[in-house]
Amino acid sequence: MYKVLRSYSKKAERKQEVSRGADRNGHVSSANYYDEGGHHFKGQNGHAANGQLLAVDNRHLSNAYAGQAFSESSSYETREHFERKVQRVKKTRGERERSRSSRRGEEVSEALHASDASSARDALLQWARKVTSGYPRVNVTNFSSSWKDGLAFNAILHRYRPNLIDWNKSNLADLISRLSRGIGITNEKLDLILTRIEEVESRVDTARPGEIERTVNEIVDDLNALEVPIGGFFDDVEELKSQNHPEANDFYRQVYGLHQRRTAYLDRLTNQLLVRLGVRTETLRKENASRLESIRTSSFNRVQECIEWVRVRLEKLSEMEFLEDLETLEEMFEQHKLDNRDIQDFRQNVDECIARQEELRRTNEHFWDLLNASQKPPEPDHAHLFDGQIGELLRKLEDAWRKLNDNAGKPISRTPGELESVIMSHKSFEDALQGLDADVANVKELFRQLPNPTPTQRVNNDRLSSLWEDLWDLSRMYVERIKVLESVLNGILEVSDIVKAHEITLNSFDDLPAALDKLRGHHSQLLEMNMVLQQQQTVIDSLNKNVALLRQHVARTRIGQSSHPDVDRLEDEVQQLNVRWENVCTQVAERLKAAERALQTQMVYRSEYENEMAWLDRVEETINKLRKPEDLRPEQYQQQLDLLVAEYAQLQERTEAIENVNREGGKFIREAKGYDSRMGQFHDSIVGIHGPAIKQEFRRTKPQPKNEQYQQQLDLLVAEYAQLQERTEAIENVNREGGKFIREAKGYDSRMGQFHDSIVGIHGPAVKQEFRRTKPQPKNGAQIVTEELEALNRRFAQLSSLILERRNTMQVLIQNWKRQKQEEEDMRKADEEAKRRAFEAARLKALEDADRLRKEREAAEAARQERRRREEEDRLRRQREKDDEDRRRREEEERRRREEEEKRRKQVGISLLSELLRV
């Protein structure tokens, strides 16, 4: 023990000399010591009992924390959310710092631009690192411990406002504060160590040496742990001296006093405590040897005395002579009773001797057991086995960790086939990793069998446990990532099919129809499609949610990586699907609104159009009903002319109604043309996405019915109206001239009749015989003009009838053609619906088969796990049965041995009793 402690002291002195010239790493360690207080004195990872430092490879853990693989901020920030946040930060920053210098604004914007692929927390941390770079003892690595000393805040303030803070002065003040606090904490630690040393010194003469030795080892470890902080204090004092600080010498005396106290405590343990412990150990050894010799001597002497007493009594009893004298016999009898009483009293001594015999027998058995054990081959060296097996096992686990990280770092699968191969590969990896479970259990069992494991063995065992747990944790996260990726790929396929089907359906719509029934059917189809889109919106939302969740899982499994281009490409693909989905929803909404407006316009237009056509029919009918001129009397000519003039005046009044019809028709035509234009643009965009081959799937009517049908009807109506108006004006002119002539002729005839009546009144009726008028009277001018007007009007009516007849014929032909096309369209839609249902049934069957295969794999895996569990339970049960059988066998042997010993003891007692009775 003395040599071990001397080695502690020598190594500590050598470390003290080396620590004087340590680099800035030692200073950083001391700074952490000041910041974290008592936690620093717990010792570094891998600090051995002999004062040496053991290197521990925890790269996978450091990488995990450095890469922010388990950051909670990634659980709610998707890429789109972060981009909006960055844009918002840029906007508010630009408004807030518009008056600042351009250089500082560019630095901050650069940090934000460079962090597009990470979270806002990482961007802020990166900006803090960039701003504080170059400042001594400022190392920003996180948002907790790196900001406790205030240096980071001072550095940022000095960077942007140098006139507000004196960095050298504040740095020196902070150094003095930390040095004072560290010296105080170290003094408290040394006071506690002094109390422990005094307590050990007070118990060194009474406690067990082994316990004292362990306590001394712990105290020495604590003293060695103070070596690095005290060395950091010397570095800080040297910095104060370099800046000519007035308190540098005072701090040097305090730090040197700490060094002297630490060295004095080590010397005290070496020169006083261990010497006393060694003297007491030697004294106890001698006392134990003398006590053992005295016990052995007294025990054997006691047995010898008992044997001698029994021998004397036996000789006395054997030499006893019985005389015939009665008095002598009575005396002998009394003496024999006294001897018998003494023999009975001596029975206790005999039992003690028998017990000593049993104790001696057990001692001999123990001796022979030890002798046999010494002759057996040596027990296996568990420490050597542990070192060999844990080295090989750690190498395998490191390879597995590297392989798992490589698999996690590979680009994510883009097809279900690639994903299936990844699943099979990871299943093989987990099977191989599960095969190492027995090796890990064996190594841990070897470590438990080590009586006094070394610090290196403890560190390796801890490293094995942490690496094993990290492997399984990362494997479970990788499995969750695969599950989410499978959901994303299936969702992409499903959404692609849904969007493509809707795009084909939208491109299969005909141009905006003119008939009210077809327009209502068009509107109902759009309403039904809108309801389907609302129901399928959950599928799109689920895909977006799974994509955001996939980024979180990828970030957790890819340790040390902040950007993931493969996930970005997958998100871009999903974003394209979202854009196509939004285009489909926008198309349906716009078409639905256009159809509603067109339906309202068409109802108004159709009503006015039918009214005007009915009026035209009535006018034509009125004109056709006019009587022939030869059937009219001269006095009825004016009435006929007035009727024609009235109809013409009414025609002038209907001009505004015709204009309203034209206005509503033009409104519908513009709406239909805009609808068809948007439909054509959507058609071109879909062809640009899927290629020209997609046109084969469009179900539009070929040849496409022309939406100019309504325009033709309107043009026909306008042409008829214009022609009728032109003809009516011409007829009006003719009728005006004819009416003028008729009025002149009637005036002439009227005056002529009056003169005829006056002559007849003068001369009497006989004078009529002398008149030489032609009989019958030939047609006068009024009659001739009337006949001509009737012929003109008749021809006008015939022309109007011909136009109407041809229009009706064309309408009948168009209706028959539309009915035929509608029947063909219905048949084609029925065929397409059958094909779609067959495709949907095949897709559902494929999905069911995939789900069934997945469930079968899960069931097989569960069965395998259950089989392993049952095998393990059977093994444990057989082990317990074997242990119980061994225990029962040992108990049976012990019971038999005890029975034999009891039987032998009884035989000895019976023999002694028989001898005594015989005597």
Summary of the structure (lengths in Angstrom):
residues: 919
radius of gyration: 59.6
end to end distance: 64.1
largest distance: 239.2
contacts: 2468
relative contact order: 0.05
helix: 85%
strand: 0%
